């Protein structure tokens, strides 16, 4: 075990590299609030870093009762669990964004934004999810439905240590902030350097009663209703989704390990708390920032993979050449350029890539890239609040599209179409759009599929696309 040089607030230790990060996750999982930001190492484009942690010092929880942060004192990290601890204190906030701003400040002594060693994407900060409905709160939109998923609007832990697995360099690093109890650090290192995972295989996973909350006929009717709104000038595009639900038995982590093999994705996650569990297999980045520069990569435009190489190439070419899909993508690029302009310096918002093809196990996607330079003093919470929720999963204009979603979708979106990722004390941030995502609670799981509806959408094709996007997930859950 080798302690490495690092900024004054951070200690780093070399760990044995494990090709399968689930081995490290199994070791830390019993510590509470375990999270694994999983880059889907099989996906060559972006599958480099995995970030794993557990036992956060603080828990930010937003639900129907408000936003609160439950904290332990720094010297109790690792020796006490937050739940029921007499040492825990609770701070209440007016909203989630205020809590994130206060609890993840840029820390003096940390490497400055854009100057941090690029081999360490995360050196402590917040990890977790922000649910889609935080966006409705930002815009003051009416709440027309109850959330039967029963997951909080947002769950984020503030973590003072993490394991970073670099699959490109085959290197593992334990990052520990200076306030962590040294005895806890020693015990953690001892656990992590154990040759084999200390966890027994979880119980077998099964689901029953898988069903959609939207009958096909109703889905087709609502697509036509959105097209009527477009004709009347209410919007240009609206994202519309259906939700599947099922009862489950067994270990959700066993299900996740199978799902990530079947659908490797660069912005995946497994996050487990007493409030519920999130399994994400997202291909889409929402916002990445180094504290100075910002990048977003919306997905709009989808085609299924082909049964043969020739058919696959034909489908990919058809997607690249599709005027409908290009128009759909461009609408969202324009929306995101507008969102980024709220927090970026004038004339710095650019679109270096438009309509790139990215191919995954189940689908081809059109992906564009929008970049900008942040105004001085803008925080990650400011950026998220300015852009949330991502335009690729609302439509344009955003507020009217969200009103139509609220009217026509049968249930709350919960984690779906929100965002999962990290916000670092060093000013860095990387987040996904929580599509291809499962929310689970009280032995019930939920998974959503949808797509953008535009003026020339064909209702039957849109229905099939909503199934194509989550078909691998549904089939895998049924066959585990």
VEXPA-682194 format. One record per atom (N, C-alpha, C): x, y, z. Coordinates in steps of 0.001 Angstrom, whole numbers, plus 500000, padded with zeros to 6 digits. Atoms other than C-alpha are relative to their C-alpha. Layout:
% VEXPA-682194
XYZ
...
***
This chain:
% VEXPA-682194
500852498815500000
500000500000500000
500890501237500000
499151498828500173
501517503286498879
499161501261500111
500658498699499908
500440506756500006
500646500934498989
499513499166501087
500744509224497134
499894501470500349
500080498560499862
501335512950496915
498669500490499473
501275499443500413
498121514955496662
499865501376500614
500232498707499377
496765518407497482
499801499863501502
499943500034498546
496762519351501181
498755499417500645
501234500524499417
493147518332501759
499771498528499701
500285501329500540
493509514913500143
501205499081500176
499007501062500023
495439511698500692
499561498973498967
500332501048500965
495620509070497968
500842498762500277
499342501278499758
496516505401498295
499787499101498786
500121500960501090
497232502881495553
499333498727500514
500689501247499689
494906499883495627
500248498988498896
499927500988501080
495049496594493729
498908500273498968
500997499781501053
493334497079490381
499130498763499856
500955501090500221
490197494970489949
499243500299498713
500681499788501281
488851494587486433
498500500157500188
501432499946499711
485379494084487876
499790500833501261
500194499112498852
484462497021490116
498952499483500969
501002500536499079
481586495018491579
500655499320501200
499309500616498870
484184493285493759
500248501028501096
499831498942499001
485053496557495481
498651500436500562
501306499556499523
481394497533495649
499443499028501039
500502500989499047
480511494282497422
500655500149501364
499298499814498732
483118495058500070
499452501202500765
500439498780499312
481846498575500824
498479500069500164
501472499924499998
478137497849500328
499392499986501402
500628500017498671
477401497013504011
500183501294500792
499692498801499234
478696500437505093
498879501039499958
501123499072500056
475461502234504128
500131501022498892
500064499065501123
474415504468501208
501109499736498976
498955500265500995
476794502687498800
499574500492498625
500273499519501352
477049504183495331
501154499622499091
499016500355501030
478847503055492184
499619500737498727
500127499355501302
479118505450489253
500831499175499033
499456501103500791
479815502854486594
500106500443498544
499795499505501361
481341503809483250
499783498939498937
500272501038500997
480407500520481583
501236499697499190
498658500077500579
483995499545480817
500052499348498624
500004500589501342
483011497552477730
499738501038498923
500327498985501007
481878500757476048
501245500839499743
498667499471500270
485065501946474367
500074501518499986
499923498552500163
484119505587473846
500297500727501303
499911499217498776
483816506713477447
500195499159501245
499972500873498839
484238503698479718
501337499944500681
498693499976499361
487280504750481691
499920499909501521
499971499888498547
486536505717485305
498739499430500640
501073500333499076
484388504070487953
500290500715501321
499880499343498703
483748505946491212
499096499265500973
500758500761499011
482649504023494309
500212500601501384
499869499535498625
481932505148497856
498827499498500826
501062500378499068
479768504528500931
500205500809501278
499923499344498693
479132505838504456
500246501500499890
499793498555500127
478665509528503599
499959500694501357
500023499182498778
479287512172506259
498701500774500110
501249499251500014
476125513994505210
499038499337499019
501045500499500890
472820512966503634
499045501147499690
500951498979500442
470831515504501601
498763499277499481
501247500695500317
467201514394501360
498935501043499694
501127499135500360
464418516220499513
498779499126499751
501248500735500201
460864514913499748
498830500945500227
501191499166499866
457310516151500281
500025500867501252
499929499212498767
458248517456503732
501000501143499906
499000498958500159
461057519684502424
501377499417499753
498610500408500226
464846519524502128
500770500089501308
499218500029498771
467117518528504991
501348499350499736
498674500622500058
470767517621505480
500323499469501385
499653500654498738
471648515136508212
501505499766499991
498536499982500006
475313515382509249
500570499362501254
499164500429498891
477908513743511456
501191500938500117
498773499211499892
480888515662512879
501147499294499302
498917500616500785
484104515105510893
500727498875500711
499219501035499323
485827513062513604
499205498719500247
500818501205499838
482919510594513663
499888499197498719
500110500693501278
483280509607510020
500594498602500119
499526501371500009
483553505858509752
499772499261501292
500216500670498729
482914505180513429
498538499992500412
501433499953499715
479208506010513453
499220500000498693
500903499860501126
476330505545511047
499070501163500287
500843498823499810
474123508576510457
498660499604500597
501347500393499573
470867506697510994
499963499762501506
500191500177498567
469863507087514634
501170500408500860
498834499632499210
473240508468515711
499686501194500898
500199498840499123
473105510759518773
500886501176499619
499100498929500432
475899512759517131
499478500738498774
500497499407501246
473852513553514015
499223501280500274
500758498751499949
472495517057513448
499279500188498671
500810499795501198
469858518183510952
499883501484499694
500158498634500491
469858521389508902
498920499993498928
501092499927500967
466769522425506931
500273501107498987
499771499048501090
466898524225503571
498695500275499268
501187499627500758
464371526028501417
499785499153498771
500102500863501172
465155523789498433
501289499211499837
498848500882500221
467577521193497111
501227500771499555
498874499259500563
469732523700495242
500745500760501091
499357499301498887
470385525724498404
500831499031500831
499255501001499238
471442522547500204
501288499609499287
498801500383500750
473852521571497424
501036501118500044
499062498871499945
475379525063497345
500724500049501346
499421499866498667
475936525065501093
500880498815500372
499326501212499527
477084521478501538
501122499522499085
498887500363500891
479457521231498544
500740501263499559
499285498777500386
481427524489498663
501359499671499404
498619500130500462
484664524932496757
500898500153501212
499269500073498746
487120524011499507
501404500569499852
498623499498500038
490290526093500136
500982498867500264
499018501061499870
493332523892499770
499787498862499034
500226500982501053
491706521716497135
500671500480498723
499517499563501306
493175521722493636
498956500884499349
500944499064500588
491623524582491734
499338499401498764
500679500514501190
489085523931488975
500888500065498769
499263500122501260
490631522833485683
501494499791500206
498583500222499754
494005522417487405
500246498654500671
499867501280499331
493317519102489130
500586498956499058
499485501140500742
495245516062488024
498847499280499303
501115500549500756
493032514703485260
499785498512500263
500183501409499689
493584511165486503
499077499794501197
500897500105498854
491353511918489531
498738500808499724
501205499234500323
487878512886488357
499224500434501227
500780499703498795
486480512915491910
500903499900501219
499170499985498792
488215513872495168
499176500346501232
500896499720498888
485248514109497509
498942501009499612
501113499114500311
481880515805497346
498696499230500044
501333500601499985
478267514897496635
499844498988498876
500352501045500955
477153511704494881
498537499633500233
501388500395499831
473547510774494205
499140500407498826
500921499681501088
470464511667492200
499139501207500327
500978498917499960
468193514623491491
498830499571499126
501154500474500739
464686513589490445
499454501044499037
500565499127501035
462920515026487401
499118501089500592
501006499067499505
460258516723489511
500584501196500731
499360498772499526
462770519142491007
499895501094498947
500157499024501073
462471520811487612
498642500670500029
501320499382499864
458752521335488121
500000501031501120
499912499045498895
459540523021491434
500720501274499569
499264498823500476
462070525307489755
499102500933499209
500853499206500881
459450526464487272
498630500299500610
501279499741499357
456551526529489746
498819499370499297
501075500658500743
454495524076487689
499070499231500941
501001500678499189
451333522487489030
500345498525500170
499827501417499705
451496519078490662
498649499317499843
501285500623500298
448687517009489142
499941498529500393
499970501442499736
449770513541490301
500750499705501293
499250500506498861
450962511604493328
501149499125499490
498855500837500368
454341509836493228
499874498662500712
500183501300499362
453563506184493855
501288499192500093
498715500687499815
457257505228493597
500512500170501423
499664499723498601
457658506733497095
501480500262500218
498612499589499827
461293507668496428
500056501511500216
499851498556499828
462462511107497590
500267500704498673
499700499195501179
462750513931495058
501490499998499698
498546500001500186
466512513912495604
500650499305501182
499151500604498979
469062511876497524
501443500205499579
498575499823500273
472703512942497667
500764499829501306
499097500110498871
475395511834500061
501218500866499769
498742499261500075
478420513986500831
501081499068500540
499038501061499715
481347511565500757
501411500571500101
498641499511499775
484838512181502113
501062498994499592
499036500933500586
486470509149500528
499346499308498807
500521500703501174
486103507252497279
501089499130499396
499119500829500822
487637504516495176
499810500435498556
500056499683501427
488485505573491622
500724498894499247
499428501037500851
489044502733489177
500223500577498606
499654499528501337
490847503760485986
500208498771499123
499930501224500801
490133501005483471
500945500140498818
499058499803501099
492312502553480795
501424499705500457
498651500204499473
495455502600482940
500083498792500922
500077501135499080
494321499605485032
500634500366501344
499483499469498739
494910501548488205
498827500329500921
501024499692499002
492855501866491404
500594500897501075
499531499026499019
493163504749493847
498931500222501055
500869499595498901
491629505337497255
500301501457500320
499873498577499714
491029509049497804
499342500263501346
500509499743498654
490591510185501417
500256501457500349
499831498619499574
489995513725502619
500568500039501412
499174499937498793
492071514931505548
499201499824501282
500761500050498755
489197515050508076
499530498603500374
500419501364499683
488503511312507894
500883499440501111
499296500618498886
489464509483511080
501082499049499473
498930500873500512
492896507854510424
499765498521500299
500283501401499688
491774504682512190
499006499413498995
500963500467501000
488844504441509808
500695499770498665
499272500170501258
491182504944506853
500782498691500003
499225501241499906
493396502091508062
499103498776499872
500930501124500092
490417499782508517
499449499850498586
500522500033501367
489066500735505101
501024499399499049
498941500547500853
492394500009503412
500135498498500219
499892501425499696
492562496671505196
498884499212499315
501124500687500643
489110495729503902
500182499947498483
499927499903501455
489806496891500356
501139499179499407
498861500761500517
493096495045500032
499848498505500244
500299501423499904
491496491719500910
499915499430498587
499881500541501355
492128489467497940
498654499774499341
501296500332500580
488550488336497434
498910500854500628
501179499329499463
485220490054497846
499489499224501204
500435500642498766
483897489368501328
498502499724500028
501451500166500014
480241489277500294
499602498693499316
500575501169500654
478320486091499565
499106500451498851
500931499634501074
476312486049496339
498623500310500562
501321499611499528
472976487766496829
498947498978499610
501090500923500291
469669485975496727
499547500151498557
500436500011501397
468283485025493323
498941501067499769
500893498884500312
466381487822491607
498921499548499032
501118500307500889
462941487406490053
498999501147500026
501088499028500035
460097489672488939
498706499303499609
501320500502500383
456370489071488564
499095501184499684
501036499006500259
453466491000487115
500465501222499242
499514498856500772
455388493208484677
498888500548499108
501073499393500796
452945495658483108
500269501486499825
499899498565500269
452755499138481594
498815500722500622
501104499186499486
450685501952483067
499229500693498879
500657499355501137
449646503031479548
499724498954498924
500358500926501074
447754500768477169
500428500578498648
499512499548501299
448943500904473582
499054501011499363
500956499075500606
445752502568472367
500060501379500619
499901498717499307
446055505277475001
501292500720499626
498720499406500388
449719505826474111
499875500667498632
500148499459501354
448853506319470445
499126501254500009
500875498831499913
446027508731471328
500745501209500561
499291498886499377
448309510819473511
501093500549499086
499071499495501014
450938511027470781
499263500933499046
500786499140500898
448240512429468496
499588501294500699
500355498797499254
447209514857471238
501181500966500060
498802499151500010
450791516126471476
500178500640498626
499886499445501356
450874516545467700
498984501117499783
500991498931500100
447698518622467985
500486501250500726
499408498860499297
449385520828470578
501064500677499133
498966499445500877
452270521252468140
499357500792498866
500718499310501081
449877522186465324
499437501335500472
500595498782499454
448247524773467587
501037500996500500
498937499073499631
451626526337468375
500408499976501452
499614500082498589
451939525241472013
501467499638500170
498632500490499854
455282523526471471
500495499515498647
499390500573501196
457685522190468867
500244498499500172
499657501389499698
458479518905470593
499680499739501466
500247500405498615
457385517051473729
500442498557500174
499596501359499667
458989514003475298
498861499316500755
501115500717499375
456384511403476244
500433498581500324
499516501303499546
456937508190478221
498881499178500621
500826500926499237
455184505132479567
500870499343501061
499256500607498898
456158503331482755
499571498557500212
500253501388499630
456467499615483438
500277499818501492
499769500326498596
456231498208486953
499901498494500186
500049501428499677
456710494787488534
500331499826501473
499557500416498678
457014493131491916
501303499218499844
498747500753500091
460444491695492653
500330499342501330
499422500676498846
462139489311495047
501482499818499732
498580500238500158
465838488917495681
500819501267500049
498999498951499848
468910491097495489
500073500852498736
499942499093501149
468726494136493206
501406500115499430
498635499899500516
472512494206492948
500323498828499088
499822501131500912
472473490732491420
499369500314498647
500634499595501260
470044492104488827
500857501020499267
499188498964500643
472267495125488194
501231499401499324
498795500591500586
475344492974487576
499696499327498664
500390500601501278
473471491099484846
499655501084498985
500411498926500905
471956494256483350
501193500731499403
498851499244500511
475322496017483044
500813499178498996
499353500827501013
476693493043481101
499217500022498694
500849500009501188
473741493076478708
499915501367499334
500200498656500524
473593496855478307
501073500941500554
498943499130499472
477006498420479073
499817501428499510
500291498606500317
476547502185479191
500939500900500791
498942499196499380
478975505001480019
499574500808501216
500451499198498861
476788506726482639
499046499183500867
500798500907499188
475485503810484669
500213500281501486
499886499782498559
474918503739488421
499192498960500755
500771500737499000
473859501570491343
500121500761501305
500037499156498795
472800503564494424
498930499437500917
500884500721499086
471257501910497480
499906500741501330
500233499365498702
469698503597500524
498756499382500633
501216500476499342
466984502873503056
498739500594499385
501147499367500647
464726505143500967
499640499347498661
500217500633501289
465025503036497822
501316499795499274
498808500349500776
467458501832495161
499817500455498560
500011499534501385
468352503251491751
501020499194499207
499133500711500937
469797501191488885
499901500737498674
500034499226501240
470748503297485884
500968499414498992
499172500468501113
472108502180482506
499946501047498904
500205498873500903
472142505591480892
501160500163499022
498964499671500977
474013506353477668
500252501499499876
500011498559500301
473485510114477992
500619500838501112
499443499006499076
475634512758479645
499099501228500031
500721498738499849
473762515759481030
501000501150500001
499051498894499918
476436518209482217
501300499513500618
498659500200499461
480170517874482735
500666501360500113
499300498731499824
482239520729484131
501264499780500808
498791499994499181
485750521279485428
500062501249500876
500050498768499232
484659524500487148
500257501231499171
499737498893500924
485691526655484185
499258499767498688
500646500369501262
484437524849481083
498826499068500276
501204500803499825
481091523125480631
499659499320498680
500322500796501182
479842520463478241
498707499244500254
501195500829499949
476484518831477549
499867499250498682
500052500861501186
475760516000475096
498619499368499854
501363500522500119
472051515612474325
499877498907498950
500383501054500937
470727512481472663
498606500306499474
501309499924500638
467901512912470197
500121499345498641
499922500808501205
467324510415467407
500440498594500355
499754501384499593
467148506649467890
499599499046498888
500342501088500919
467212503566465675
500413498684500644
499609501294499441
467282499871466627
501262499473499335
498882500692500613
470362497735466015
499468498946499033
500410500971500997
470216495407463034
500351498578500381
499754501415499730
470114491619463071
501271499505499321
498772500357500712
473069491472460637
500844501256499846
499172498805500198
476048493776460015
499474500908498897
500504499182501107
474536494919456722
498753500776500416
501213499314499544
471157495696458271
500338501057501040
499604499046498966
472837497404461226
500576501266499374
499418498851500688
474837499648458904
498924500806499279
501091499302500690
471708500460456909
499172500833500978
500789499275499001
469782501447460044
500762501206500541
499189498881499519
472664503604461266
500039501120498967
499948498997501062
472948505377457909
498653500704499853
501331499403500090
469186505914457796
499779501012501117
500118499055498881
469329507556461231
500817501253499744
499139498845500275
472236509800460244
499401500916498939
500545499226501119
470393510918457107
498557500449500224
501419499730499761
466961511334458730
499738501482500281
500328498591499723
465659514933458414
499188500165501281
500809499916498782
463120514248461189
500877499937501237
499157500156498818
465747513048463661
500989501149500139
499110498842499937
468141515849462749
499264501226500530
500780498853499532
465392518428463276
499699499877501489
500296500254498588
464461516844466603
501228500299500859
498754499772499277
468099516923467714
500325501489500058
499641498584500073
468616520506466574
499128500850500919
500870499271499071
465591521743468547
500556499960501421
499493500154498639
467119520376471740
501366500660500147
498727499274499961
470584521706470888
499751501487500220
500315498577499829
469058525186470560
499521500289501417
500489499812498635
467261524766473890
501159499983500992
498881500113499069
470451523684475655
500993501145499832
499160498812500197
472455526500474079
499419501178500791
500645498934499237
469916528860475614
500194499794501503
499805500280498575
470141527136479018
501429500307500431
498610499757499636
473944527247479013
500344501479499983
499695498567500079
473934530923478044
499653500733501289
500357499369498726
472376531701481442
501174500021500972
498898500124499040
475582530660483226
501370500135499343
498725499919500719
478265531030480522
500310501434499591
499576498693500468
480281534030479421
499484500236498582
500543499698501332
478941535826476333
500893499470498880
499344500435501236
479861534354472939
500886498769500182
499171501198499806
481433531205474428
499232498703499785
500790501226500182
478557528754473875
500110499549498544
499716500520501336
479520526593470892
499411498603499840
500463501355500315
478337523413469169
501057499324499135
498910500581500792
481535521601468135
499618498721499267
500417501236500666
479712518365467218
498483499980499886
501432500050500263
476288517984465633
499672498680499298
500514501244500599
474513514687464862
501072498912499899
499079501137499961
477306512289465851
499217498705500224
500613501309499780
476403508596465721
500708499296501152
499481500860498941
476853506567468926
499161498732500025
500693501289500072
475999502866468938
500172499239501308
500025500748498752
475044500807471974
499463498604499730
500393501396500192
474022497204472552
498621499866499381
501386500143500460
470370497885471768
499584501007498947
500449498929500892
470188501122469744
501183500797499448
499153498908500471
471956503725467626
499372501316500468
500497498686499592
471682507347468812
500707501094499212
499375498764500451
472313510800467367
500330500843501219
499525499254498836
474381512813469853
500698501268499528
499322498734500282
475417516463469698
500732500472501248
499196499484498895
477892518367471883
499928501515500019
500054498556499796
477421521879473268
500955500346501136
499014499614498997
480191523640475215
499886501482500324
499966498597499629
480739526929477011
501026500238501093
499103499597498913
482925528851479472
499164500693501071
500843499508498920
481344529551482854
500355501426500405
499769498694499401
480910533031484251
500713499817501337
499337500100498692
483133533698487298
498979499908501128
500859500114498831
481548532639490563
498823499068499859
501119500927500203
479026530231489035
500350498643500618
499780501279499330
478691527060491129
499343498862499224
500698501125500631
477727523545490013
498493500025500238
501442499920499729
474353524037491721
499339501049499121
500543498974500895
473840527232489705
499799499435498596
500071500580501345
474551525333486491
498830499025499902
501075500986500034
472201522483487336
498631500669500052
501291499320499879
469398524829488377
499634500735498715
500265499276501249
469765526814485132
499571499069498876
500213500923501120
469557523708482946
499031498868500308
500747501172499555
467379521306484929
498509500138499724
499423501263500464
465790519067483810
500527500140498582
499387499916501321
467683518327480626
498979500132498885
500944499742501082
466010519572477467
499703498800499133
500223501160500866
466407516247475672
498859499129500496
501072500843499461
463820514686477987
498780500822500415
501213499202499809
461332517567478152
499373500308498651
500512499475501253
460963519046474686
500191501500499994
499792498565500155
460809522639473508
498702500667499538
499317499359498871
459912525154474701
499813499194501285
499924500933498881
460782523508477989
498785500073500923
501066499899498997
458119524874480340
498679499464499460
501262500499500555
455165524229478025
500060498495499779
499865501447500172
456504520774477193
499823499282501334
500147500622498682
456737519996480917
498547500026500467
501425499946499660
453134521125481394
499226498904499271
500676501049500775
452028518750478631
500353498621500551
499595501260499365
454046515915480189
499183499764501266
500762500115498751
452332516604483514
498540499639499726
501395500267500355
448939516506481819
499794498582499479
500269501221500758
449369513384479693
500619498735500581
499417501216499438
451710510989481482
499197499557501219
500887500554498980
449954508694483930
500571500157501401
499390500024498674
452462508810486794
501184500954500067
498804499205499753
455296510809488321
501214499333499365
498778500549500592
458687510401486671
501030499580501049
499072500388498941
460566510135489978
501451500252499554
498599499861500404
464267509514489248
500124500123498481
499936500030501467
463560508953485543
500022501417499426
499799498713500674
464718511891483399
500522501081500935
499225499114499150
466359513465486410
501474499849499660
498563500057500261
470114513272486824
500712499309501156
499183500727499035
472666511063488599
501458500352499730
498594499704500223
476309511928489162
500683500552501226
499222499451498885
478817513832491262
500201501497499859
499638498587499898
479526517392492380
501152500067500988
498813500065499171
483060517743493738
500293501282500757
499525498833499253
484539520042496368
500992500821499184
499016499315500835
487083520952493669
499355500751498841
500699499299501069
484405522427491372
499665499141498806
500314500903501110
484211519414489069
498608499397500161
501326500604499999
480906517857488107
499849499151498747
500410500790501159
479665515085485840
498693499312500361
501334500514499717
476037513995485601
499408499367498749
500678500616501134
473843511836483429
498569500510499883
501454499941500105
470313512041482120
499498498608500382
500385501300499438
468585509264484071
498924499325499151
500825500859500841
467104507335481163
500518498570500136
499666501426499820
467199503499480929
500267499741501490
499773499974498559
466806503758484692
498855499321500738
500960500716499164
465061501592487289
499996500629501386
500172499587498610
463705502927490577
499303498870500736
500557501134499264
462950500306493230
499773500376501459
500359499679498627
461239500519496601
498885499061500439
501068500826499432
459133498259498854
499639498825499084
500170501194500828
459629495223496581
499268500270498687
500570499659501296
458318497082493532
501021500812499230
499071499243500831
460384498386490631
499259500653498844
500593499200501065
459651500919487918
501061500295498951
499089499661501093
461242501466484492
499196500679498899
500706499153500943
460292504063481888
500645499932498613
499504499867501364
460607504329478110
499153500998499246
500751498990500743
459646507172475816
500827500581498881
499281499346501086
460751509557473106
499395501350499687
500441498667500374
460397512983471574
498966499954498886
501070499936500993
457186513691469668
500086501345499287
499965498787500816
457346516205466804
498845499942498999
501177499851500867
454907517341464108
499803498819499059
500145501092500966
455659514502461683
500243498625500621
499869501303499348
455916511726464288
498861499076499587
501004501040500232
454109508493463435
499764499284501324
500303500491498656
452339507296466581
500464498561500210
499593501398499866
452983503587465952
501515499877500136
498537500036499916
456703504192465373
500484500528501347
499607499454498702
456938506304468533
499745498982501109
500291501041499007
455290503535470537
501072498916499961
498979501038500127
457744500971469177
501358500492500497
498725499457499514
460690503281469904
500048499993501522
500022500003498532
459598503584473541
500298498611500547
499712501375499585
459790499781473770
501423499597499654
498643500344500423
463054499469471832
501028500485501012
499016499405499095
464856501740474281
500163499199501288
499919500740498737
464033499582477298
499775498504499813
500268501407500262
463484496229475586
501015499071500632
498958500851499414
466827494794476720
499839499939501516
500193499984498550
466132495883480305
498839499096500395
501171500803499656
462660494327480371
500254498514499774
499718501406500302
463817491105478714
500971499407501018
499015500496499035
466797490787481054
499369499795501367
500671500152498708
464697491386484169
499115498758500020
500887501167500079
462282488697483002
500759498685500013
499270501252500218
465031486157482335
501138499750500976
498918500222499031
467464486575485235
499728498718500790
***
